[in-house]
Amino acid sequence: MLNIFTFLLEFLRVVIILFAGLALLFFVESRLLLITLEGAPLFLLLFANVVFILVFYRNKLQFSGWYRGKEVKSLPPRTSKALVFIAFLAIVSAFFL
């Protein structure tokens, strides 16, 4: 029962981190680049922001949560760099479409 409760708490935490992170990143991107976010670029920005949050969560935030398990480990450095590079390319390409 305790495992289910900690899983639900961690899931709620992930959802809150995802929504707060997306709101913050969209706000910063729209203010810095002075654009309106609509259409196809919005999809690319959403993809890139979710990837950034995923990498940040897997490498830093999951270790401060409620769930403690054997499978909790960070992403390999090469995978993290590749994901961040792909997300960066998606953001850059969103502003040229």
One Martini backbone bead per residue (centre of mass of N, CA, C, O) as a GRO file, in nm:
protein
   97
    1MET     BB    1   0.056   0.063  -0.020
    2LEU     BB    2   0.301   0.255  -0.002
    3ASN     BB    3   0.388   0.232  -0.300
    4ILE     BB    4   0.134   0.359  -0.422
    5PHE     BB    5   0.150   0.630  -0.273
    6THR     BB    6   0.433   0.715  -0.378
    7PHE     BB    7   0.359   0.701  -0.674
    8LEU     BB    8   0.132   0.918  -0.668
    9LEU     BB    9   0.308   1.147  -0.562
   10GLU     BB   10   0.515   1.140  -0.796
   11PHE     BB   11   0.314   1.184  -1.024
   12LEU     BB   12   0.213   1.459  -0.927
   13ARG     BB   13   0.492   1.592  -0.936
   14VAL     BB   14   0.541   1.556  -1.240
   15VAL     BB   15   0.297   1.717  -1.339
   16ILE     BB   16   0.374   1.984  -1.204
   17ILE     BB   17   0.651   2.013  -1.336
   18LEU     BB   18   0.553   2.011  -1.627
   19PHE     BB   19   0.359   2.257  -1.619
   20ALA     BB   20   0.556   2.463  -1.496
   21GLY     BB   21   0.780   2.433  -1.707
   22LEU     BB   22   0.614   2.504  -1.958
   23ALA     BB   23   0.523   2.783  -1.868
   24LEU     BB   24   0.805   2.903  -1.830
   25LEU     BB   25   0.926   2.847  -2.113
   26PHE     BB   26   0.708   2.992  -2.281
   27PHE     BB   27   0.745   3.267  -2.152
   28VAL     BB   28   1.044   3.308  -2.220
   29GLU     BB   29   1.026   3.267  -2.527
   30SER     BB   30   0.816   3.492  -2.585
   31ARG     BB   31   0.980   3.731  -2.458
   32LEU     BB   32   1.257   3.705  -2.603
   33LEU     BB   33   1.120   3.674  -2.913
   34LEU     BB   34   0.855   3.821  -2.971
   35ILE     BB   35   0.612   3.604  -2.996
   36THR     BB   36   0.370   3.403  -3.131
   37LEU     BB   37   0.220   3.100  -3.031
   38GLU     BB   38   0.170   2.914  -3.333
   39GLY     BB   39   0.131   2.624  -3.469
   40ALA     BB   40   0.403   2.443  -3.560
   41PRO     BB   41   0.606   2.573  -3.356
   42LEU     BB   42   0.457   2.478  -3.104
   43PHE     BB   43   0.525   2.179  -3.132
   44LEU     BB   44   0.833   2.212  -3.115
   45LEU     BB   45   0.840   2.351  -2.838
   46LEU     BB   46   0.701   2.130  -2.682
   47PHE     BB   47   0.904   1.909  -2.738
   48ALA     BB   48   1.157   2.055  -2.626
   49ASN     BB   49   1.050   2.110  -2.337
   50VAL     BB   50   0.999   1.816  -2.259
   51VAL     BB   51   1.291   1.726  -2.292
   52PHE     BB   52   1.417   1.916  -2.085
   53ILE     BB   53   1.249   1.812  -1.844
   54LEU     BB   54   1.332   1.518  -1.861
   55VAL     BB   55   1.634   1.557  -1.815
   56PHE     BB   56   1.612   1.710  -1.548
   57TYR     BB   57   1.458   1.493  -1.393
   58ARG     BB   58   1.650   1.242  -1.441
   59ASN     BB   59   1.919   1.402  -1.323
   60LYS     BB   60   1.776   1.549  -1.049
   61LEU     BB   61   1.466   1.529  -0.932
   62GLN     BB   62   1.427   1.215  -0.866
   63PHE     BB   63   1.617   1.222  -0.597
   64SER     BB   64   1.388   1.420  -0.434
   65GLY     BB   65   1.173   1.219  -0.400
   66TRP     BB   66   0.960   0.956  -0.291
   67TYR     BB   67   1.077   0.756  -0.484
   68ARG     BB   68   1.238   0.434  -0.413
   69GLY     BB   69   1.452   0.265  -0.644
   70LYS     BB   70   1.648   0.070  -0.847
   71GLU     BB   71   1.557   0.228  -1.127
   72VAL     BB   72   1.686   0.490  -1.014
   73LYS     BB   73   1.836   0.682  -1.275
   74SER     BB   74   2.036   0.835  -1.474
   75LEU     BB   75   2.132   0.953  -1.754
   76PRO     BB   76   2.337   0.928  -1.987
   77PRO     BB   77   2.546   1.164  -2.107
   78ARG     BB   78   2.499   1.113  -2.411
   79THR     BB   79   2.191   1.125  -2.402
   80SER     BB   80   2.161   1.406  -2.284
   81LYS     BB   81   2.309   1.557  -2.512
   82ALA     BB   82   2.128   1.462  -2.744
   83LEU     BB   83   1.857   1.572  -2.637
   84VAL     BB   84   1.943   1.869  -2.610
   85PHE     BB   85   2.018   1.907  -2.908
   86ILE     BB   86   1.741   1.839  -3.028
   87ALA     BB   87   1.586   2.059  -2.873
   88PHE     BB   88   1.747   2.297  -2.984
   89LEU     BB   89   1.676   2.247  -3.282
   90ALA     BB   90   1.370   2.278  -3.245
   91ILE     BB   91   1.373   2.571  -3.154
   92VAL     BB   92   1.521   2.694  -3.393
   93SER     BB   93   1.322   2.585  -3.615
   94ALA     BB   94   1.063   2.730  -3.508
   95PHE     BB   95   1.176   3.030  -3.595
   96PHE     BB   96   1.190   2.942  -3.925
   97LEU     BB   97   0.869   2.870  -3.990
   0.00000   0.00000   0.00000
